[in-house]
Amino acid sequence: MTMLPDEETPPADQSEVDRLRAEIALLRTEKDLLLKAAIGFAADACALRQRAGGEW
């Protein structure tokens, strides 16, 4: 998603705004990857529990 420069943001601050937007995009991607991994780990734990007869 390409964001256009803000009309009210001074040009000197626009690079900082752009950097922060890029950082937010990276953090969202990282969050999505971690959530996907957590779901996978939870599914694996459930499968292991079922194999063990439901007892821990």
C-alpha distances in whole Angstrom, upper triangle without the diagonal:
4,6,10,13,15,18,20,19,22,21,22,20,17,17,18,15,12,14,14,10,10,13,12,9,13,15,13,13,17,18,17,19,22,22,22,25,26,27,28,31,32,32,34,36,37,38,40,42,43,44,46,48,46,47,46
4,7,10,12,15,18,16,19,17,19,18,14,14,16,13,10,13,13,10,10,14,13,11,14,17,15,16,19,20,20,22,24,25,25,28,30,30,31,34,35,36,38,40,40,42,44,45,46,48,50,51,49,51,50
4,6,9,12,14,13,16,15,17,15,11,12,13,10,8,12,12,9,10,13,13,12,15,17,16,17,20,21,21,23,26,26,27,29,31,31,33,35,36,37,39,41,42,43,45,47,48,50,51,53,50,52,51
4,6,9,12,11,13,12,15,14,10,12,14,11,9,13,14,11,13,16,16,15,18,20,20,21,24,25,25,27,29,30,31,33,34,35,37,39,40,41,43,45,46,47,49,50,51,53,55,56,54,56,54
4,6,9,7,10,9,12,10,7,9,11,9,8,12,13,11,13,16,16,16,19,21,21,22,25,26,26,29,31,31,32,35,36,37,39,41,42,43,45,46,47,49,51,52,53,55,57,58,56,57,56
4,5,5,8,9,12,10,8,11,12,9,10,14,13,12,15,17,17,18,21,22,22,24,26,26,27,30,31,32,33,36,37,38,40,41,42,44,46,47,48,50,52,53,54,56,57,59,56,57,56
4,6,8,9,13,12,10,14,15,12,13,17,17,16,19,21,20,21,24,25,25,27,30,30,31,34,35,35,37,39,40,41,43,45,46,47,49,51,51,53,55,56,57,60,61,62,59,61,59
4,6,9,12,10,10,14,14,12,14,17,16,16,19,21,20,22,25,25,26,28,30,30,32,34,35,36,38,40,40,42,44,45,46,48,50,51,52,54,56,56,58,60,61,62,60,61,59
4,6,8,6,6,10,10,8,11,14,13,14,17,18,18,20,22,23,24,26,28,28,30,32,33,34,36,38,39,40,42,44,44,46,48,49,50,52,54,55,56,58,60,61,58,59,57
4,5,5,6,10,10,10,12,15,15,16,18,20,21,22,24,25,26,28,30,31,32,35,36,37,39,40,41,43,45,46,47,49,51,52,53,55,56,57,59,61,62,64,61,62,60
4,5,5,8,10,10,11,13,15,15,17,19,20,21,23,25,26,28,29,31,32,34,35,36,38,40,41,43,44,46,47,49,50,51,53,55,56,57,59,61,62,64,61,62,60
4,6,7,8,10,11,13,14,16,17,18,20,22,23,24,26,28,29,30,32,34,35,36,38,39,41,42,44,45,47,49,50,51,53,55,56,57,59,60,61,63,61,61,59
4,6,5,6,9,10,11,13,15,16,17,19,20,21,23,25,26,27,29,31,32,33,35,36,37,39,41,42,43,45,47,48,49,51,52,54,56,57,58,60,57,58,56
4,5,5,6,9,10,10,12,14,15,17,18,20,21,23,24,26,27,29,30,31,33,35,36,38,39,41,42,44,45,46,48,50,51,52,54,56,57,59,56,57,55
4,5,5,6,9,10,11,12,14,15,17,18,20,21,23,24,26,27,29,30,32,33,35,36,38,39,41,42,44,45,47,48,49,51,53,54,55,57,55,56,54
4,5,5,6,9,10,10,12,14,15,16,18,20,21,22,24,26,27,28,30,31,33,35,36,37,39,41,42,43,45,47,48,49,51,52,53,55,53,53,51
4,5,5,6,9,10,11,12,14,15,17,19,20,21,23,25,26,27,29,30,31,33,35,36,37,39,41,42,43,45,46,48,49,51,52,54,51,52,50
4,5,5,6,9,10,11,13,14,15,17,19,20,21,23,24,26,27,29,30,32,33,35,36,38,39,41,42,44,45,47,48,50,51,53,51,52,50
4,5,5,6,9,10,11,12,14,15,17,18,20,21,23,24,26,27,28,30,32,33,35,36,38,39,41,42,43,45,47,48,49,51,49,50,48
4,5,5,6,9,10,10,12,14,15,16,18,20,21,22,24,26,27,28,30,31,32,34,36,37,39,41,42,43,45,46,47,49,47,47,45
4,5,5,6,9,10,11,13,14,15,17,19,20,21,23,25,26,27,29,30,31,33,35,36,38,39,41,42,44,45,47,48,46,47,45
4,5,5,6,9,10,11,12,14,15,17,18,20,21,23,24,26,27,29,30,32,33,35,36,38,39,41,42,44,45,47,45,46,44
4,5,5,6,9,10,10,12,14,15,16,18,20,21,22,24,26,27,28,30,31,33,34,36,37,39,41,42,43,45,43,43,41
4,5,5,6,9,10,10,12,14,15,16,18,20,21,22,24,26,27,29,30,31,33,35,36,37,39,41,42,43,41,42,40
4,5,5,6,9,10,11,13,14,15,17,19,20,21,23,25,26,27,29,30,32,33,35,36,38,39,41,43,40,41,40
4,5,5,6,9,10,11,12,14,15,17,18,20,21,23,24,26,27,29,30,32,33,35,36,38,39,41,39,40,38
4,5,5,6,9,10,10,12,14,15,16,18,20,21,22,24,26,27,28,30,31,33,34,36,37,39,37,37,35
4,5,5,6,9,10,10,12,14,15,16,18,20,21,23,24,26,27,29,30,31,33,35,36,38,35,36,35
4,5,5,6,9,10,11,12,14,15,17,18,20,21,23,24,26,27,29,30,32,33,35,37,34,36,34
4,5,5,6,9,10,11,12,14,15,16,18,20,21,22,24,26,27,28,30,32,33,35,33,34,32
4,5,5,6,9,10,10,12,14,15,16,18,20,21,22,24,26,27,29,30,31,33,31,32,30
4,6,5,6,9,10,11,12,14,15,17,18,20,21,23,24,26,27,29,30,32,30,31,30
4,5,5,6,9,10,11,12,14,15,17,18,20,21,23,24,26,27,29,31,29,30,28
4,5,5,6,9,10,10,12,14,15,16,18,20,21,22,24,26,27,29,27,28,26
4,5,5,6,9,10,10,12,14,15,16,18,20,21,23,24,26,27,25,26,25
4,5,5,6,9,10,11,12,14,15,17,18,20,21,23,25,26,24,26,25
4,5,5,6,9,10,10,12,14,15,16,18,20,21,22,25,23,24,22
4,5,5,6,9,10,10,12,14,15,16,18,20,21,23,20,22,20
4,5,5,6,9,10,11,12,14,15,17,18,20,21,19,21,20
4,5,5,6,9,10,11,12,14,15,17,18,20,19,20,19
4,5,5,6,9,10,10,12,14,15,16,19,17,18,16
4,5,5,6,9,10,10,12,14,15,17,14,16,15
4,5,5,6,9,10,11,12,14,16,14,16,16
4,5,5,6,9,10,11,12,14,13,15,14
4,5,5,6,9,10,10,13,11,12,11
4,5,5,6,9,10,11,9,11,11
4,5,5,6,9,10,9,12,12
4,5,5,6,9,9,10,10
4,5,5,6,5,7,7
4,5,5,5,8,10
4,5,7,9,11
4,6,6,8
4,6,9
4,7
4
